[in-house]
């Protein structure tokens, strides 16, 4: 059963990675990052059960905390960029390139 | 047995929802799909002897994080769909290929690993899942836990600083707004009064139906722009309204007006 969970986690991680590469809307890119974090959490919880100790669950808990903080800051940045540039597309925030 | 049934149902649901998250055109659908994935992962945690994490997942992710996402979607504009133009040639193809290769790599690696049967958490959870977790958090991981509080405070402060905006000009009073409306009326001939409401015909009872003017022609002003944009994308907008809105957009572009972004529909 452990293998099944790990493969599911790998699949979700890969799908999230493709989403980050493919999508343009910054909010959707962000959602894909969240999906990748969730996939990692699933692997952590699975390994906690595999190894019979709770450290994996603790790490997953900390990942959730960091993800919550990251969402708050990331969305605030997206809103700030949207206010000045009127766009939530990751292609439009390219001033540093030139 | 029960576990594998739960797993297979939720695995299929979550993978389909994750694909939907990546490939649906509208950001709101993506957010809902993400909610489905998070919810099924919560159930998978519960199945794997992690009831505390399952509760936290539902409270923090499907509760708080999803709400934040939806709030920001509403702020940024629900209809901010992606452009289909590829800025880098072949990016989509190579991205999907890289994703497939990565999944295959991970899957093969995991499939080749020889794992002993899981030890299970019965021993570790003897005092109950939450007390055991609490014991670990407050003994071995107490420093990380304390640092977490600093992180959360920093994040809250950062969000406030980023989202705060100094008002550069005085707030417009009702008098100013009214004056501006009449200046616009004098210069551009735009109706200073309220916009006409949408029409409701005998066969349609929807806000996307335009109101009729006294001479029988349709009034494009009565149609909500956001609704009209959706309907135009789906091809369900009444043709005469679409034609009028297109003409209007063309003439606005010819006059040098930029299409007004959402939330700035002046005086509406």
Interface residues (C-beta under 8 A of the other chain):
Chain A: X1 X2 X3 X4 X5 X6 X7 X8 X10 X11 X12 X13 X14 X15 X16 X17 X18 X19 X21 X22 X23 X24 X25 X27 X28 X30 X31 X32 X34 X35 X38 X41 X42 X45 X46 X48 X49 X50 X51 X52 X53 X54 X55 X57 X58 X60 X61 X62 X64 X65 X66 X67 X68 X69 X70 X71 X72 X73 X75 X76 X77 X78 X79 X80 X82 X83 X86 X88 X89 X91
Chain B: X3 X4 X7 X11 X14 X15 X18 X19 X21 X22 X27 X30 X31 X34 X37 X38 X41 X44 X45 X48 X49 X50 X52 X53 X56 X57 X60 X61 X64 X65 X68 X69 X72 X73 X75 X76 X77 X80 X81 X82 X83 X87 X91 X92 X95 X96 X98 X99 X100 X102 X103 X106 X107 X110 X111 X113 X115 X118 X119 X120 X121 X123 X124 X125 X132 X133 X136 X137 X141 X144 X148 X151 X152 X154 X155 X156 X158 X159 X162 X163 X165 X261
